[in-house]
C-alpha cells in the first residue's frame, strides 16, 4: 500500500473545510492524495476498533431520491463510525416520501434541509442535479450520484482501492469495461485516472455503449494514451486493473437497446486465465451477470473489498468538508 502515515498536514485539511464534493474534475491530484491519506487514517482506526468522536454533535442528511444500497449505507455507516447522527430520505418515483410528491423543487428541498444538518449527501436520478443542489446548499454537499452524470465518491473509493491493492496508481494499464455511455462511475473514474501517471487507458464496451466523445477528448487533450475497443478479451489480456460495469437498464431510453447490449460483456474464468500477473478486477456493484460467480475465487477479485472501502473513504470526505478530522 502507498505510504500514508497518520493524518494529513493541517494546511491540507484546511483546504477542504466547507467545500462541496461535486465531481472529480474539480479535485487536484494533491486533493486526491489528501482524501486517500485521510481514508487510510480512518481505515487504520477501524482496523484497531477505535471509537471515534470526530463528528460528535453533527448531523448528516442522506437524501437518496434514487435506489441505493452501498452508497447510502456506507455514507450512513461512515457518519455513525465518526460519532455523528443521520437523518435519511429514501424514495423512488413509485414511492415518494418527501415533499417532492407535492411538487416541491429540489432547490427548495435543499434550502430547507440546510437548517437541519451540518452536511448533505444526496443522490438524484437527474443528470446535472448536482449544480442545482450546490446552488441551494449552504452546508457542505457531497454528490452521491446524479443520473448518468457524475459519481465522485465512487471514483474516490475506487482510487483508494487501487492504492490498497496495487500500492499506487502510476504506471499501470487500466481497462474500463461495459456500459461506458450511461455509467456515471466510469465517467468519474476516467477523470480520476487522468490525474496520475498511468501507462494507458483501454475503454472496452459494446459499440452502442461507447464512452461519450467529450469525455474521451478531454483526456486526450492531456496527452494520455487512450484506446477504444469492443472486445473484452483484449481488455482482459492487456490491463493491470480491469474495471467492470453493468449494463444499466434504468438508463436506457428503450427496452430494445438494453436487450441488444445486456449480455455482450460477461467476464468468466476464461478471461481470468488470460490476465496479466497480479491483475485485479474492480466493479462498482451491483452486478447482474457481467461477472460470473466463479470469478469471485480469483485472489485479485477485489470488488467486495472495494465496496468495503466506501466506509473509510466517505468517513474521510465527511470529516474533511466539515473540518472535523481529529
Number of C-alpha atoms within 10 A of each C-alpha: 13 16 10 15 11 12 19 18 9 9 8 16 20 16 14 20 16 17 17 22 23 23 22 24 14 10 16 12 14 11 16 17 17 23 27 27 22 27 26 26 21 26 18 15 14 15 8 9 9 11 11 16 15 20 25 15 10 17 19 25 23 24 22 21 22 17 14 15 9 16 25 20 14 20 26 24 20 25 25 19 22 24 17 19 18 18 13 14 13 18 17 13 12 7 10 14 14 15 12 15 12 9 8 11 13 15 16 15 17 23 17 12 19 18 11 14 18 21 26 28 23 26 25 22 19 14 14 16 20 26 14 14 23 19 11 19 22 18 22 23 28 27 24 27 30 23 21 21 21 28 27 27 26 27 25 24 25 26 23 29 26 21 18 18 20 18 13 17 23 14 12 18 20 26 28 28 30 31 26 27 23 22 22 21 25 29 25 23 23 22 22 22 21 20 20 15 12 16 16 19 23 20 25 29 27 23 15 14 20 20 25 12 9 9 14 18 11 14 18 13 8 10 9 18 14 17 12 17 17 19 16 23 17 15 28 25 17 18 24 22 26 25 24 28 26 23 28 19 15 12 14 14 9 10 10 9 13 18 13 11 19 19 15 16 24 18 19 16 15 11 16 20 11 15 20 14 9 11 23 23 25 22 24 21 15 13 15 14 15 20 19 13 11 11 17 16 9 13 11 17 18 18 22 13 13 24 21 15 23 27 26 29 30 28 28 26 28 29 22 24 24 22 18 18 23 10
